[in-house]
């Protein structure tokens, strides 16, 4: 385990996702923390803050790792959804071209990531991205699951994201 990704204060998961070790610790606890904050912020429509959570954590991992691919893919999910949401009032396809490009990149990154990675239902993320590329409105009001729930953001999630800069 890398010393810079330890955090004994991060809670255990529900279930047994990739990243949870037999000794009942996270392989990279800071990745779990970023995933929790990033998913809740995404579900709250705070796509820029969600992006920042995954971007900041992405810097902890080298190229070619599942952790790096996951963080980079989730950044693209947040960026693509932001693009769609920000431009949806400007015309039928204004933001959807950019969204499609970002979602395609996200799918490339998430391709080899385990289906249940640090509690995030990556398989469901991939499925939703695939259909949203063809029908962008299917991303509207979509929520990402972590530990089989689609949690709302707390003030602490916004505080975490604000402290990343």
C-alpha positions in Angstrom: 0.0 0.0 0.0 1.3 3.4 -0.8 1.8 5.6 2.3 0.2 8.6 0.6 -3.1 6.9 0.1 -3.6 5.7 3.6 -6.4 7.1 5.8 -7.6 5.1 8.7 -10.6 7.3 9.1 -12.3 6.1 5.9 -15.3 3.8 6.7 -15.7 0.2 5.5 -17.9 -0.6 2.6 -21.2 -2.5 2.3 -20.3 -5.7 0.5 -16.9 -6.7 -0.8 -15.8 -4.4 -3.6 -12.5 -4.3 -5.4 -10.1 -2.3 -3.2 -11.3 -3.8 0.1 -8.7 -6.0 1.5 -9.0 -9.3 3.5 -7.5 -7.5 6.5 -10.6 -5.2 6.5 -8.8 -2.1 5.2 -8.9 -0.2 1.9 -6.0 -0.7 -0.4 -6.1 3.0 -1.1 -8.3 4.7 1.5 -7.9 8.1 -0.1 -9.4 6.7 -3.3 -12.4 5.5 -1.4 -12.8 8.9 0.2 -12.6 10.7 -3.1 -15.1 8.2 -4.6 -17.6 8.8 -1.8 -17.3 12.6 -2.1 -17.2 12.6 -5.9 -20.2 10.4 -6.3 -22.3 12.3 -3.8 -21.4 15.6 -5.5 -22.2 14.2 -8.9 -25.6 13.0 -7.6 -26.2 16.5 -6.4 -25.5 18.0 -9.8 -22.2 19.5 -8.6 -20.3 18.2 -11.6 -17.3 20.5 -11.4 -16.8 19.6 -7.7 -17.2 15.9 -8.5 -14.6 16.3 -11.3 -12.2 17.9 -8.8 -12.5 15.1 -6.3 -11.5 12.5 -8.9 -8.8 14.8 -10.5 -7.1 15.4 -7.2 -7.0 11.7 -6.4 -5.8 10.8 -9.9 -2.5 12.4 -9.2 -1.7 9.7 -6.6 -1.4 6.9 -9.2 0.9 6.2 -12.1 -0.2 5.6 -15.7 -1.5 2.1 -16.4 -3.1 1.4 -13.1 -6.8 0.6 -12.5 -6.9 3.4 -9.9 -5.7 6.0 -12.4 -8.0 4.7 -15.1 -11.0 4.9 -12.7 -10.2 8.4 -11.6 -9.6 9.6 -15.1 -12.8 7.9 -16.4 -14.9 9.4 -13.6 -13.5 12.9 -14.4 -14.7 12.4 -17.9 -18.2 11.3 -16.7 -18.5 14.5 -14.6 -17.2 16.7 -17.4 -19.5 15.2 -20.0 -22.5 15.5 -17.8 -21.6 19.1 -17.0 -21.2 19.8 -20.7 -24.7 18.4 -21.4 -26.3 20.1 -18.5 -24.7 23.5 -19.2 -25.5 23.6 -22.9 -28.9 21.8 -23.0 -30.9 25.1 -23.2 -28.8 26.3 -26.1 -30.2 24.0 -28.8 -31.0 20.4 -29.3 -27.4 19.2 -29.8 -25.3 22.1 -28.5 -23.6 20.3 -25.6 -24.2 16.8 -26.7 -21.3 16.6 -29.2 -18.8 17.4 -26.4 -20.7 15.1 -24.0 -20.4 12.2 -26.5 -16.7 12.8 -26.9 -16.1 12.9 -23.1 -18.3 9.9 -22.5 -16.4 7.9 -25.2 -13.1 8.8 -23.5 -14.6 7.8 -20.2 -15.6 4.4 -21.6 -12.0 3.9 -22.9 -10.6 4.6 -19.4 -13.3 2.5 -17.6 -13.0 -0.5 -19.9 -10.6 -2.5 -17.7 -11.8 -1.2 -14.3 -13.6 -3.9 -12.2 -17.4 -3.7 -12.1 -17.5 -2.8 -8.4 -14.5 -0.6 -7.8 -14.1 0.9 -4.4 -17.9 0.6 -4.0 -18.8 2.4 -7.2 -21.0 0.5 -9.6 -18.7 0.9 -12.6 -20.6 -1.6 -14.7 -23.8 0.6 -14.4 -21.7 3.7 -15.2 -20.4 2.1 -18.4 -24.0 1.0 -19.4 -25.4 4.4 -18.8 -22.6 6.1 -20.8 -23.2 3.8 -23.7 -26.9 4.5 -24.0 -26.4 8.3 -23.3 -24.1 8.6 -26.3 -27.1 7.7 -28.4 -29.8 9.3 -26.3 -28.3 12.2 -24.3 -31.5 12.8 -22.3 -30.9 9.5 -20.5 -28.1 11.2 -18.5 -30.6 13.7 -17.2 -31.3 13.2 -13.4 -29.1 10.0 -13.5 -27.4 9.2 -10.2 -24.3 7.0 -9.7 -24.5 4.2 -7.1 -21.9 3.6 -4.4 -22.4 0.7 -2.0 -25.7 -0.1 -3.8 -27.1 3.4 -2.9 -27.4 6.7 -4.8 -26.5 9.1 -1.9 -27.1 12.8 -1.8 -24.3 15.2 -1.1 -23.6 16.6 2.4 -22.1 20.0 3.3 -18.9 18.0 4.1 -18.7 16.9 0.5 -18.6 20.5 -0.7 -16.1 21.4 2.0 -13.9 18.5 0.9 -14.0 19.7 -2.8 -13.4 23.3 -1.8 -10.3 22.3 0.1 -8.7 20.5 -2.8 -7.5 23.7 -4.6 
